[in-house]
Amino acid sequence: MPIPFLTDELVFPPSHQTTKDGILAMGGDLSPARLLLAYQKGIFPWFNEDEPPIWWCPDPRFVLFPSELYISKSMKQLFRKQVFTITYNRAFADVIHHCGAIRQHREGTWISDEIKNAYQTLHEMGYAISAEAWQDDQLVGGLYGVRLGSVFFGESMFSTVSNASKYAFISLTNSLQEQGLTLIDCQVYTEHLESLGARMIDRREFLTHLEQEVGTIPLI
């Protein structure tokens, strides 16, 4: 089945009409309205700098339910010692910059200036949030993503000191759970997040969660 190419019209194909790899569509823009519509429908952008936007909705979906968060004994020791200081939304631009820089060093990055600008705009609108881990007043780890309703859609994380990103992720999860968070979308499998309790669920189940826990967000 050919991959649909989006126009200026603010619409996506049905979320189940993906390729085997989970690609739903290509093209379009990264406007706030399109991004918010995408997340409501379980769709996220992921593409290289020299490509048009590529929109994904994989099946199965990798998620973490906050009630299933696993904290190892070694991580609990780090929390008891308060090894890192955690803040929220204090350095969003720095977090996304570091996420892009770490990926660039390893394998090239999808966190282009276009992505940074798009999510900075969502941050200024109150949708994109970050968690930061500090050590000796230095930013050493963090993550960012989008929160809609009681769902957090994780985008990327970075760490320059061992365990800093895990520490930030655990802290953010606990904080958001206190605020009523019910689901974290981890998008695609990583061993890092599996060690914290993330698991695969059927796409239909994931989309049902979104219908119940995100609802409809007013588009700009």
KOLKOLKOL-161893 format. One record per residue: residue number from 1; residue in one letter; x negated, y, z negated of N, C-alpha, C, CB in turn. Coordinates in Angstrom, 1 decimal, decimal comma. Glycine has a CB too. Layout:
REM KOLKOLKOL-161893
PT     k   r      npx      npy      npz     capx     capy     capz      cpx      cpy      cpz     cbpx     cbpy     cbpz
PT   NUM   A        X        Y        Z        X        Y        Z        X        Y        Z        X        Y        Z
...
***
This chain:
REM KOLKOLKOL-161893
PT     k   r      npx      npy      npz     capx     capy     capz      cpx      cpy      cpz     cbpx     cbpy     cbpz
PT     1   M     -0,8     -1,2      0,0      0,0      0,0      0,0     -0,9      1,2      0,0      1,0      0,0     -1,2
PT     2   P     -0,7      2,2      0,9     -1,5      3,4      1,0     -1,3      4,3     -0,3     -1,2      4,2      2,2
PT     3   I     -2,3      5,0     -0,7     -2,2      5,9     -1,9     -1,6      7,2     -1,4     -3,6      6,1     -2,5
PT     4   P     -0,5      7,6     -2,1      0,2      8,9     -1,7     -0,8     10,1     -2,0      1,5      9,0     -2,5
PT     5   F     -0,7     11,1     -1,1     -1,4     12,3     -1,3     -0,5     13,4     -1,7     -2,3     12,7      0,0
PT     6   L     -0,7     14,0     -2,9      0,3     15,0     -3,4      0,2     16,3     -2,7      0,0     15,2     -4,9
PT     7   T      1,3     17,0     -2,6      1,4     18,3     -2,0      1,5     19,3     -3,2      2,6     18,4     -1,1
PT     8   D      1,9     20,5     -2,8      2,1     21,6     -3,9      3,3     21,3     -4,7      2,2     22,9     -3,2
PT     9   E      4,2     20,5     -4,2      5,4     20,1     -5,0      5,0     19,4     -6,3      6,4     19,2     -4,2
PT    10   L      5,7     19,8     -7,4      5,4     19,3     -8,7      6,1     18,0     -8,9      5,7     20,4     -9,8
PT    11   V      5,5     16,9     -8,4      6,2     15,6     -8,5      5,1     14,5     -8,3      7,3     15,5     -7,4
PT    12   F      5,4     13,4     -9,0      4,5     12,2     -8,9      5,4     11,0     -8,4      3,8     11,9    -10,3
PT    13   P      4,7     10,1     -7,8      5,4      8,8     -7,5      5,8      8,1     -8,8      4,6      7,9     -6,6
PT    14   P      6,7      7,2     -8,8      7,1      6,4    -10,0      5,8      5,8    -10,6      8,1      5,3     -9,7
PT    15   S      5,7      5,8    -11,9      4,4      5,4    -12,5      4,0      3,9    -12,3      4,6      5,5    -14,0
PT    16   H      5,0      3,1    -11,9      4,6      1,7    -11,6      4,1      1,4    -10,2      5,8      0,8    -11,8
PT    17   Q      4,1      2,4     -9,4      3,7      2,2     -8,0      2,2      2,5     -7,8      4,5      3,1     -7,0
PT    18   T      1,4      1,8     -8,5      0,0      2,0     -8,4     -0,7      0,9     -7,6     -0,6      2,0     -9,9
PT    19   T     -2,0      1,1     -7,3     -2,8      0,1     -6,8     -3,1     -0,9     -7,9     -4,1      0,6     -6,1
PT    20   K     -3,7     -2,0     -7,5     -4,1     -3,0     -8,5     -5,0     -2,4     -9,6     -4,8     -4,2     -7,8
PT    21   D     -5,9     -1,5     -9,2     -6,8     -0,8    -10,1     -6,1      0,2    -11,0     -7,9     -0,2     -9,4
PT    22   G     -4,9      0,6    -10,6     -4,2      1,6    -11,5     -4,1      3,0    -10,9     -4,8      1,7    -12,8
PT    23   I     -4,5      3,2     -9,6     -4,4      4,5     -9,0     -3,0      4,7     -8,5     -5,5      4,6     -7,8
PT    24   L     -2,5      5,9     -8,8     -1,1      6,2     -8,5     -1,0      7,2     -7,3     -0,4      6,8     -9,6
PT    25   A     -1,9      8,2     -7,3     -1,9      9,2     -6,2     -3,2      9,9     -6,2     -0,7     10,2     -6,5
PT    26   M     -3,3     10,8     -5,1     -4,5     11,6     -5,0     -4,0     13,0     -4,6     -5,5     11,1     -3,9
PT    27   G     -4,9     14,0     -4,9     -4,6     15,4     -4,5     -3,9     16,1     -5,5     -3,8     15,3     -3,2
PT    28   G     -3,2     17,2     -5,1     -2,6     18,1     -6,0     -3,6     19,0     -6,7     -1,8     17,3     -7,0
PT    29   D     -3,2     19,6     -7,8     -4,1     20,5     -8,5     -4,1     20,1    -10,0     -3,6     22,0     -8,4
PT    30   L     -4,8     20,9    -10,8     -4,9     20,6    -12,3     -4,2     21,8    -13,0     -6,4     20,5    -12,7
PT    31   S     -3,1     22,3    -12,5     -2,4     23,3    -13,2     -1,8     22,8    -14,5     -1,3     23,9    -12,3
PT    32   P     -1,6     23,7    -15,5     -1,0     23,2    -16,7      0,3     22,4    -16,5     -0,7     24,4    -17,6
PT    33   A      1,2     23,0    -15,6      2,4     22,3    -15,4      2,3     20,9    -14,8      3,3     23,1    -14,4
PT    34   R      1,3     20,7    -13,9      1,1     19,3    -13,3      0,5     18,4    -14,4      0,2     19,4    -12,1
PT    35   L     -0,5     18,9    -15,2     -1,1     18,1    -16,2     -0,1     17,7    -17,2     -2,2     18,8    -16,8
PT    36   L      0,8     18,6    -17,7      1,8     18,3    -18,7      2,8     17,2    -18,2      2,5     19,5    -19,2
PT    37   L      3,2     17,4    -16,9      4,1     16,5    -16,3      3,4     15,1    -16,2      4,5     16,9    -14,9
PT    38   A      2,2     15,1    -15,8      1,4     13,8    -15,7      1,4     13,1    -17,1      0,0     14,0    -15,2
PT    39   Y      1,0     13,8    -18,1      0,9     13,1    -19,4      2,3     12,6    -19,9      0,4     14,0    -20,5
PT    40   Q      3,4     13,3    -19,6      4,7     12,9    -20,0      5,0     11,5    -19,3      5,7     13,9    -19,6
PT    41   K      4,5     11,3    -18,1      4,8     10,1    -17,4      3,7      9,1    -17,5      5,0     10,5    -15,9
PT    42   G      2,7      9,3    -18,4      1,7      8,3    -18,6      0,6      8,3    -17,6      2,3      6,9    -18,7
PT    43   I      0,4      9,4    -16,9     -0,5      9,5    -15,8     -1,7     10,5    -16,3      0,2     10,1    -14,5
PT    44   F     -2,9     10,2    -15,8     -4,0     11,0    -16,2     -5,0     11,2    -15,0     -4,8     10,5    -17,4
PT    45   P     -5,7     12,3    -14,9     -6,6     12,5    -13,8     -8,0     11,9    -14,2     -6,7     14,0    -13,5
PT    46   W     -8,7     11,4    -13,2    -10,0     10,8    -13,4    -10,7     10,7    -12,0    -10,0      9,4    -14,2
PT    47   F    -11,7     11,6    -11,8    -12,3     11,6    -10,5    -13,6     12,3    -10,5    -11,4     12,3     -9,5
PT    48   N    -14,5     12,0     -9,6    -15,8     12,6     -9,5    -15,7     14,0     -8,9    -16,7     11,8     -8,7
PT    49   E    -16,8     14,8     -9,1    -16,8     16,2     -8,7    -16,6     16,4     -7,2    -18,1     16,8     -9,0
PT    50   D    -17,0     15,4     -6,4    -16,9     15,6     -4,9    -15,6     14,9     -4,4    -18,1     15,0     -4,2
PT    51   E    -14,7     14,6     -5,2    -13,4     14,0     -4,8    -12,2     14,9     -5,1    -13,2     12,6     -5,5
PT    52   P    -11,1     14,7     -4,4     -9,9     15,4     -4,8     -9,4     14,7     -6,1     -8,8     15,3     -3,7
PT    53   P     -8,5     15,4     -6,9     -8,0     14,7     -8,1     -7,4     13,3     -7,8     -6,9     15,6     -8,7
PT    54   I     -7,7     12,4     -8,6     -7,2     11,0     -8,5     -6,4     10,8     -9,8     -8,3     10,0     -8,3
PT    55   W     -5,2     10,3     -9,6     -4,2     10,2    -10,7     -4,0      8,7    -11,0     -2,9     10,9    -10,4
PT    56   W     -4,1      8,3    -12,3     -4,1      6,9    -12,7     -3,0      6,6    -13,7     -5,5      6,6    -13,4
PT    57   C     -2,5      5,4    -13,6     -1,5      4,9    -14,6     -1,7      3,4    -14,7     -0,1      5,3    -14,2
PT    58   P     -2,8      2,9    -15,3     -3,2      1,5    -15,3     -2,3      0,6    -16,1     -4,6      1,3    -15,8
PT    59   D     -2,3     -0,7    -15,7     -1,5     -1,7    -16,4     -2,4     -2,9    -16,5     -0,2     -2,0    -15,6
PT    60   P     -2,6     -3,4    -17,8     -2,1     -2,9    -19,0     -2,8     -1,6    -19,5     -2,3     -3,9    -20,1
PT    61   R     -2,3     -1,0    -20,6     -2,8      0,3    -21,1     -3,5      0,0    -22,4     -1,6      1,3    -21,2
PT    62   F     -4,6      0,7    -22,6     -5,4      0,6    -23,8     -5,0      1,7    -24,8     -6,9      0,7    -23,5
PT    63   V     -4,5      1,2    -25,9     -3,9      2,2    -26,9     -4,3      1,8    -28,3     -2,4      2,2    -26,8
PT    64   L     -4,2      2,8    -29,2     -4,4      2,5    -30,6     -3,2      3,0    -31,4     -5,7      3,1    -31,2
PT    65   F     -2,6      2,1    -32,2     -1,5      2,6    -33,1     -2,2      3,0    -34,4     -0,5      1,4    -33,4
PT    66   P     -2,0      4,2    -34,9     -2,7      4,7    -36,1     -2,6      3,8    -37,3     -2,2      6,0    -36,5
PT    67   S     -1,5      3,0    -37,4     -1,4      2,1    -38,6     -2,3      0,9    -38,4      0,0      1,6    -38,7
PT    68   E     -2,9      0,7    -37,2     -3,8     -0,4    -37,0     -5,3      0,0    -36,9     -3,4     -1,1    -35,7
PT    69   L     -5,5      1,3    -37,3     -6,9      1,8    -37,3     -7,8      0,9    -38,2     -6,9      3,3    -37,7
PT    70   Y     -8,9      0,5    -37,6     -9,8     -0,3    -38,4    -11,0      0,5    -38,8    -10,2     -1,6    -37,7
PT    71   I    -11,3      0,5    -40,1    -12,5      1,3    -40,6    -13,4      0,2    -41,2    -12,1      2,4    -41,6
PT    72   S    -14,6      0,0    -40,6    -15,6     -1,0    -41,2    -16,1     -0,5    -42,5    -16,7     -1,2    -40,1
PT    73   K    -16,7     -1,5    -43,2    -17,4     -1,2    -44,5    -18,4     -0,1    -44,3    -17,9     -2,5    -45,1
PT    74   S    -19,2     -0,2    -43,3    -20,3      0,7    -43,1    -19,7      2,1    -42,8    -21,2      0,3    -41,9
PT    75   M    -18,6      2,2    -42,1    -18,0      3,6    -41,9    -17,4      4,1    -43,2    -16,9      3,5    -40,8
PT    76   K    -16,8      3,2    -44,0    -16,3      3,7    -45,3    -17,4      4,2    -46,1    -15,6      2,5    -46,0
PT    77   Q    -18,6      3,7    -46,1    -19,7      4,2    -46,8    -20,1      5,6    -46,4    -20,9      3,2    -46,7
PT    78   L    -20,1      5,8    -45,1    -20,4      7,1    -44,5    -19,4      8,2    -45,0    -20,4      7,1    -43,0
PT    79   F    -18,1      7,7    -45,1    -17,1      8,7    -45,6    -17,3      9,0    -47,0    -15,7      8,1    -45,3
PT    80   R    -17,6      8,0    -47,8    -17,8      8,2    -49,2    -19,0      9,2    -49,5    -18,1      6,9    -50,0
PT    81   K    -20,0      9,1    -48,6    -21,2      9,9    -48,7    -21,0     11,3    -48,0    -22,4      9,3    -48,1
PT    82   Q    -19,8     11,4    -47,3    -19,5     12,6    -46,6    -20,7     13,1    -45,7    -19,1     13,8    -47,6
PT    83   V    -21,1     12,1    -44,9    -22,3     12,3    -44,0    -22,1     13,5    -43,0    -22,6     11,0    -43,3
PT    84   F    -20,8     13,6    -42,5    -20,5     14,6    -41,6    -19,4     15,6    -42,1    -20,0     14,0    -40,2
PT    85   T    -19,5     16,8    -41,7    -18,4     17,7    -41,9    -17,5     17,8    -40,7    -18,9     19,2    -42,3
PT    86   I    -16,2     17,6    -40,9    -15,2     17,6    -39,8    -14,4     18,9    -39,7    -14,3     16,4    -39,9
PT    87   T    -14,3     19,4    -38,5    -13,4     20,5    -38,2    -12,5     20,2    -37,0    -14,2     21,8    -38,0
PT    88   Y    -11,5     21,0    -36,9    -10,5     20,7    -35,8    -10,3     22,1    -35,0     -9,2     20,2    -36,3
PT    89   N    -10,5     22,0    -33,7    -10,3     23,1    -32,8    -11,2     24,3    -33,1     -8,8     23,6    -32,9
PT    90   R    -12,3     24,1    -33,7    -13,2     25,1    -34,0    -14,2     25,4    -32,8    -14,0     24,8    -35,3
PT    91   A    -14,5     24,3    -32,1    -15,5     24,4    -31,0    -15,0     23,6    -29,8    -16,8     24,0    -31,5
PT    92   F    -13,8     23,8    -29,3    -13,2     23,0    -28,2    -14,1     23,1    -27,0    -11,8     23,5    -27,9
PT    93   A    -14,5     24,3    -26,6    -15,3     24,5    -25,4    -16,7     23,7    -25,5    -15,6     25,9    -25,1
PT    94   D    -17,3     23,8    -26,7    -18,5     23,1    -26,9    -18,4     21,6    -26,8    -19,1     23,5    -28,3
PT    95   V    -17,3     21,1    -27,4    -17,0     19,6    -27,3    -16,9     19,1    -25,9    -15,8     19,3    -28,1
PT    96   I    -16,1     19,8    -25,1    -15,9     19,3    -23,7    -17,2     19,5    -22,9    -14,7     20,1    -23,1
PT    97   H    -18,0     20,5    -23,2    -19,3     20,7    -22,6    -20,2     19,6    -22,9    -19,9     22,1    -23,0
PT    98   H    -20,3     19,2    -24,2    -21,1     18,1    -24,6    -20,7     16,8    -24,0    -21,2     18,0    -26,1
PT    99   C    -19,4     16,5    -23,9    -18,8     15,3    -23,3    -19,3     15,2    -21,9    -17,3     15,3    -23,4
PT   100   G    -19,2     16,3    -21,2    -19,7     16,3    -19,8    -21,2     16,1    -19,7    -19,3     17,6    -19,1
PT   101   A    -21,9     16,8    -20,5    -23,4     16,7    -20,5    -23,9     15,3    -20,8    -24,0     17,7    -21,5
PT   102   I    -23,3     14,6    -21,7    -23,7     13,2    -22,1    -23,4     12,3    -20,9    -22,9     12,7    -23,3
PT   103   R    -22,2     12,4    -20,3    -21,9     11,6    -19,1    -22,8     11,9    -17,9    -20,4     11,8    -18,7
PT   104   Q    -23,1     13,2    -17,7    -24,0     13,6    -16,6    -25,3     12,9    -16,8    -24,1     15,1    -16,5
PT   105   H    -25,9     12,9    -18,0    -27,2     12,3    -18,2    -27,2     10,8    -18,0    -27,6     12,6    -19,6
PT   106   R    -26,0     10,1    -18,3    -26,0      8,7    -18,2    -25,6      8,2    -16,8    -25,0      8,1    -19,1
PT   107   E    -24,5      8,7    -16,2    -24,1      8,1    -14,9    -23,4      9,1    -14,0    -23,2      7,0    -15,2
PT   108   G    -23,6     10,4    -14,3    -22,8     11,4    -13,5    -21,5     11,6    -14,2    -22,7     10,9    -12,0
PT   109   T    -21,0     12,8    -14,1    -19,8     13,1    -14,9    -18,6     13,4    -14,0    -20,0     14,2    -15,8
PT   110   W    -17,4     13,1    -14,6    -16,1     13,5    -14,0    -15,6     14,8    -14,7    -15,0     12,4    -14,1
PT   111   I    -16,4     15,2    -15,7    -16,0     16,4    -16,4    -16,6     17,6    -15,8    -16,4     16,3    -18,0
PT   112   S    -16,0     18,0    -14,7    -16,5     19,1    -13,8    -16,1     20,5    -14,4    -16,0     19,0    -12,4
PT   113   D    -16,5     21,5    -13,8    -16,1     22,9    -14,3    -14,5     23,0    -14,1    -16,8     24,0    -13,5
PT   114   E    -14,0     22,3    -13,0    -12,6     22,4    -12,8    -11,8     21,7    -14,0    -12,2     21,6    -11,5
PT   115   I    -12,3     20,6    -14,4    -11,7     19,9    -15,6    -11,9     20,7    -16,8    -12,4     18,5    -15,8
PT   116   K    -13,0     21,3    -17,1    -13,3     22,1    -18,3    -12,3     23,3    -18,3    -14,7     22,6    -18,3
PT   117   N    -12,1     24,0    -17,2    -11,2     25,1    -17,1     -9,8     24,7    -17,3    -11,4     25,8    -15,8
PT   118   A     -9,4     23,6    -16,8     -8,0     23,1    -16,9     -7,7     22,8    -18,3     -7,8     21,9    -16,0
PT   119   Y     -8,6     22,1    -19,0     -8,3     21,7    -20,4     -8,5     22,8    -21,4     -9,1     20,5    -20,8
PT   120   Q     -9,4     23,8    -21,0     -9,5     25,0    -21,8     -8,2     25,7    -21,8    -10,6     25,9    -21,3
PT   121   T     -7,5     25,8    -20,7     -6,2     26,5    -20,6     -5,2     25,7    -21,4     -5,8     26,5    -19,1
PT   122   L     -5,2     24,4    -21,3     -4,2     23,6    -22,2     -4,5     23,9    -23,7     -4,3     22,2    -21,8
PT   123   H     -5,8     24,0    -24,0     -6,2     24,3    -25,4     -5,6     25,6    -25,8     -7,7     24,2    -25,6
PT   124   E     -5,8     26,6    -25,0     -5,3     28,0    -25,3     -3,8     28,0    -25,5     -5,7     29,0    -24,3
PT   125   M     -3,1     27,0    -24,8     -1,6     26,9    -24,8     -1,2     26,1    -26,0     -1,1     26,3    -23,6
PT   126   G     -2,2     25,5    -26,7     -1,8     24,7    -27,9     -1,6     23,2    -27,7     -0,6     25,2    -28,5
PT   127   Y     -1,9     22,7    -26,5     -1,7     21,3    -26,1     -3,0     20,5    -26,3     -1,1     21,2    -24,7
PT   128   A     -4,1     21,0    -25,8     -5,3     20,2    -25,9     -6,0     20,6    -27,2     -6,3     20,6    -24,7
PT   129   I     -6,5     19,6    -27,9     -7,1     19,8    -29,2     -8,5     19,0    -29,3     -6,2     19,2    -30,4
PT   130   S     -9,3     19,4    -30,3    -10,6     18,8    -30,5    -10,8     18,5    -31,9    -11,7     19,7    -29,9
PT   131   A    -11,7     17,6    -32,2    -12,3     17,3    -33,5    -13,8     17,4    -33,4    -11,8     15,9    -34,0
PT   132   E    -14,4     18,0    -34,3    -15,9     18,2    -34,3    -16,5     17,6    -35,5    -16,2     19,7    -34,2
PT   133   A    -17,7     17,0    -35,3    -18,5     16,4    -36,4    -19,8     17,3    -36,5    -18,8     14,9    -36,2
PT   134   W    -20,1     17,8    -37,7    -21,2     18,7    -37,9    -22,2     18,0    -38,9    -20,8     20,1    -38,4
PT   135   Q    -23,4     18,3    -38,7    -24,5     17,9    -39,6    -25,5     19,0    -39,7    -25,1     16,5    -39,2
PT   136   D    -25,7     19,5    -40,9    -26,7     20,7    -41,0    -26,3     21,8    -40,1    -28,1     20,2    -40,8
PT   137   D    -25,0     22,1    -40,0    -24,5     23,2    -39,2    -24,7     23,0    -37,7    -25,1     24,5    -39,6
PT   138   Q    -25,0     21,7    -37,3    -25,2     21,4    -35,9    -24,1     20,5    -35,4    -26,6     20,7    -35,6
PT   139   L    -23,5     20,8    -34,2    -22,5     20,0    -33,7    -23,1     18,7    -33,1    -21,7     20,7    -32,5
PT   140   V    -22,8     17,5    -33,7    -23,4     16,3    -33,4    -22,5     15,2    -32,8    -24,1     15,7    -34,6
PT   141   G    -21,2     15,6    -32,8    -20,2     14,6    -32,2    -18,8     15,2    -32,2    -20,2     13,3    -33,1
PT   142   G    -18,0     14,6    -31,4    -16,6     15,1    -31,3    -15,8     14,5    -30,2    -16,6     16,6    -31,1
PT   143   L    -14,6     14,9    -30,1    -13,7     14,4    -29,0    -12,6     15,4    -28,7    -13,1     13,0    -29,5
PT   144   Y    -12,0     15,2    -27,6    -10,9     16,1    -27,2     -9,8     15,3    -26,5    -11,4     17,3    -26,4
PT   145   G     -8,6     15,9    -26,5     -7,5     15,2    -25,8     -6,3     16,1    -25,8     -7,2     13,9    -26,4
PT   146   V     -5,2     15,6    -25,5     -3,9     16,3    -25,4     -2,9     15,7    -26,3     -3,4     16,3    -23,9
PT   147   R     -2,2     16,5    -27,1     -1,2     16,0    -28,0      0,2     16,5    -27,5     -1,4     16,5    -29,4
PT   148   L      1,1     15,6    -27,2      2,4     15,9    -26,9      3,4     15,1    -27,8      2,7     15,6    -25,4
PT   149   G      4,3     15,8    -28,5      5,1     15,1    -29,4      4,3     14,3    -30,5      6,0     14,1    -28,7
PT   150   S      4,6     13,1    -30,6      3,8     12,3    -31,6      2,8     11,4    -31,0      4,8     11,5    -32,5
PT   151   V      2,3     11,7    -29,8      1,3     10,9    -29,0      0,1     11,8    -28,8      1,9     10,4    -27,7
PT   152   F     -1,1     11,2    -29,0     -2,3     11,9    -28,7     -3,0     11,1    -27,5     -3,3     11,9    -29,9
PT   153   F     -3,3     11,9    -26,4     -3,9     11,3    -25,2     -5,4     11,6    -25,3     -3,2     11,8    -23,9
PT   154   G     -6,2     10,7    -25,7     -7,6     10,9    -25,8     -8,3     11,0    -24,4     -8,3      9,8    -26,6
PT   155   E     -9,2     12,0    -24,3     -9,8     12,2    -23,0    -11,3     11,8    -23,0     -9,7     13,6    -22,6
PT   156   S    -12,1     12,3    -23,9    -13,5     11,9    -24,0    -14,1     12,2    -25,3    -14,3     12,7    -22,9
PT   157   M    -15,2     11,6    -25,6    -15,9     11,9    -26,9    -17,4     11,8    -26,6    -15,5     10,8    -28,0
PT   158   F    -18,1     12,4    -27,6    -19,6     12,4    -27,4    -20,2     12,3    -28,8    -20,1     13,7    -26,7
PT   159   S    -21,5     11,8    -28,8    -22,2     11,7    -30,1    -23,7     11,9    -29,8    -21,9     10,4    -30,8
PT   160   T    -24,3     12,7    -30,6    -25,8     12,8    -30,5    -26,5     12,2    -31,7    -26,2     14,3    -30,3
PT   161   V    -25,7     11,9    -32,7    -26,1     11,2    -33,9    -25,3     10,0    -34,1    -26,1     12,2    -35,2
PT   162   S    -25,9      8,9    -34,4    -25,2      7,6    -34,6    -23,9      7,8    -35,5    -26,1      6,5    -35,2
PT   163   N    -22,8      7,2    -35,0    -21,5      7,2    -35,7    -20,8      8,5    -35,8    -21,8      6,7    -37,1
PT   164   A    -21,3      9,6    -35,2    -20,6     10,9    -35,3    -19,3     10,9    -34,6    -21,5     12,0    -34,8
PT   165   S    -19,2     10,3    -33,4    -17,9     10,3    -32,7    -16,9      9,4    -33,4    -18,1      9,9    -31,2
PT   166   K    -17,3      8,3    -33,9    -16,4      7,4    -34,6    -15,9      8,1    -35,9    -17,1      6,1    -35,1
PT   167   Y    -16,7      8,8    -36,6    -16,4      9,5    -37,8    -15,3     10,6    -37,4    -17,6     10,2    -38,4
PT   168   A    -15,5     11,3    -36,3    -14,6     12,4    -35,9    -13,3     11,7    -35,5    -15,2     13,2    -34,7
PT   169   F    -13,3     10,6    -34,7    -12,1      9,9    -34,3    -11,3      9,4    -35,4    -12,5      8,8    -33,3
PT   170   I    -11,9      8,8    -36,4    -11,2      8,3    -37,6    -10,6      9,5    -38,3    -12,2      7,5    -38,5
PT   171   S    -11,3     10,5    -38,5    -10,8     11,7    -39,2     -9,6     12,3    -38,5    -11,9     12,8    -39,4
PT   172   L     -9,7     12,5    -37,2     -8,6     13,0    -36,4     -7,4     12,1    -36,5     -9,0     13,3    -35,0
PT   173   T     -7,6     10,8    -36,4     -6,5      9,9    -36,4     -5,7     10,0    -37,7     -7,0      8,4    -36,2
PT   174   N     -6,5     10,0    -38,8     -5,8     10,1    -40,1     -5,1     11,4    -40,3     -6,9      9,9    -41,2
PT   175   S     -5,7     12,5    -39,8     -5,1     13,8    -39,9     -3,8     13,8    -39,1     -6,0     14,9    -39,5
PT   176   L     -3,8     13,3    -37,9     -2,6     13,4    -37,0     -1,6     12,4    -37,5     -3,0     13,0    -35,6
PT   177   Q     -2,0     11,3    -38,1     -1,0     10,4    -38,7     -0,2     11,0    -39,8     -1,7      9,1    -39,2
PT   178   E     -0,9     11,8    -40,6     -0,2     12,5    -41,7      0,8     13,5    -41,1     -1,2     13,3    -42,5
PT   179   Q      0,6     13,9    -39,8      1,5     14,9    -39,1      2,6     14,2    -38,3      0,7     15,8    -38,3
PT   180   G      2,6     12,8    -38,4      3,6     12,1    -37,7      3,2     11,4    -36,4      4,7     12,9    -37,4
PT   181   L      1,9     11,4    -36,2      1,4     10,7    -34,9      1,7      9,2    -35,0     -0,1     10,9    -34,8
PT   182   T      2,2      8,7    -33,8      2,6      7,3    -33,7      1,8      6,5    -32,8      4,0      7,2    -33,4
PT   183   L      1,1      7,2    -31,8      0,3      6,4    -30,8     -0,8      7,3    -30,3      1,3      6,0    -29,7
PT   184   I     -2,0      6,6    -30,0     -3,1      7,2    -29,3     -3,3      6,5    -28,0     -4,4      7,2    -30,2
PT   185   D     -3,3      7,2    -26,9     -3,5      6,6    -25,6     -5,0      6,7    -25,4     -2,8      7,4    -24,5
PT   186   C     -5,7      5,5    -25,3     -7,1      5,4    -25,0     -7,4      5,2    -23,6     -7,8      4,3    -25,9
PT   187   Q     -6,3      5,1    -22,8     -6,4      5,0    -21,3     -7,0      3,7    -20,8     -7,2      6,2    -20,8
PT   188   V     -8,3      3,5    -20,9     -8,9      2,3    -20,3     -9,8      1,7    -21,4     -9,7      2,6    -19,0
PT   189   Y    -10,1      0,5    -21,3    -10,8     -0,3    -22,3    -12,3      0,3    -22,5    -10,9     -1,7    -21,9
PT   190   T    -12,6      0,4    -23,8    -14,0      0,6    -24,2    -14,2     -0,3    -25,5    -14,3      2,1    -24,5
PT   191   E    -15,4     -0,9    -25,5    -15,8     -1,6    -26,7    -15,8     -0,8    -28,0    -17,2     -2,3    -26,5
PT   192   H    -16,2      0,5    -27,8    -16,3      1,4    -28,9    -14,9      1,6    -29,6    -16,8      2,8    -28,3
PT   193   L    -13,9      1,8    -28,8    -12,6      2,0    -29,4    -11,9      0,7    -29,8    -11,7      2,7    -28,4
PT   194   E    -12,3     -0,4    -29,1    -11,7     -1,7    -29,6    -12,2     -2,0    -31,0    -12,2     -2,8    -28,6
PT   195   S    -13,4     -1,6    -31,3    -14,0     -1,8    -32,7    -13,2     -1,0    -33,7    -15,4     -1,5    -32,7
PT   196   L    -12,4      0,0    -33,3    -11,6      0,8    -34,2    -10,2      0,3    -34,3    -11,7      2,2    -33,8
PT   197   G     -9,8     -0,7    -33,5     -8,5     -1,3    -33,5     -7,6     -1,1    -32,3     -7,8     -0,7    -34,7
PT   198   A     -8,2     -0,5    -31,3     -7,4     -0,3    -30,0     -7,2     -1,6    -29,3     -8,1      0,7    -29,1
PT   199   R     -6,1     -1,7    -28,6     -5,7     -3,0    -27,9     -4,9     -2,7    -26,7     -5,0     -3,9    -28,8
PT   200   M     -4,8     -3,7    -25,8     -4,0     -3,5    -24,6     -2,5     -3,8    -24,9     -4,6     -4,5    -23,5
PT   201   I     -1,7     -3,0    -24,2     -0,2     -3,3    -24,2      0,3     -3,1    -22,8      0,5     -2,3    -25,2
PT   202   D      1,4     -3,7    -22,5      2,0     -3,7    -21,2      2,4     -2,2    -20,8      3,3     -4,6    -21,1
PT   203   R      2,2     -1,8    -19,6      2,5     -0,5    -19,2      4,0     -0,1    -19,4      2,2     -0,3    -17,7
PT   204   R      4,9     -1,0    -19,2      6,3     -0,8    -19,5      6,5     -0,4    -21,0      7,2     -1,9    -19,1
PT   205   E      5,8     -1,1    -21,9      5,9     -0,8    -23,3      5,4      0,6    -23,6      5,2     -1,9    -24,1
PT   206   F      4,2      0,9    -22,9      3,6      2,2    -23,1      4,5      3,3    -22,7      2,3      2,2    -22,4
PT   207   L      5,1      3,2    -21,5      6,0      4,2    -21,0      7,3      4,4    -21,8      6,4      3,9    -19,5
PT   208   T      7,7      3,3    -22,4      8,9      3,3    -23,3      8,5      4,2    -24,6      9,3      1,9    -23,8
PT   209   H      7,3      4,0    -25,1      6,8      4,8    -26,2      6,8      6,3    -25,8      5,4      4,3    -26,7
PT   210   L      6,4      6,6    -24,6      6,3      8,0    -24,2      7,7      8,6    -24,1      5,6      8,1    -22,9
PT   211   E      8,7      7,8    -23,6     10,0      8,3    -23,5     10,6      8,6    -24,9     10,9      7,3    -22,8
PT   212   Q     10,3      7,8    -25,8     10,8      8,0    -27,2     10,1      9,0    -28,0     10,8      6,7    -27,9
PT   213   E      8,8      9,1    -27,8      7,9      9,9    -28,7      7,3     11,2    -28,1      6,8      9,0    -29,2
PT   214   V      7,5     11,3    -26,8      7,0     12,6    -26,2      8,2     13,4    -25,7      6,1     12,3    -25,0
PT   215   G      9,2     12,7    -25,1     10,3     13,4    -24,6      9,9     14,3    -23,4     10,9     14,2    -25,7
PT   216   T     10,7     15,4    -23,2     10,4     16,3    -22,1      9,8     17,6    -22,6     11,8     16,6    -21,4
PT   217   I      8,7     17,9    -22,0      8,0     19,1    -22,4      8,3     20,2    -21,4      6,4     18,9    -22,5
PT   218   P      8,7     21,4    -21,8      9,0     22,5    -20,8      7,8     22,8    -20,0      9,4     23,8    -21,6
PT   219   L      7,9     22,8    -18,7      6,8     23,1    -17,8      6,8     24,5    -17,4      7,0     22,2    -16,5
PT   220   I      5,5     25,0    -17,2      5,3     26,4    -16,9      5,7     26,7    -15,5      3,9     26,8    -17,2
***
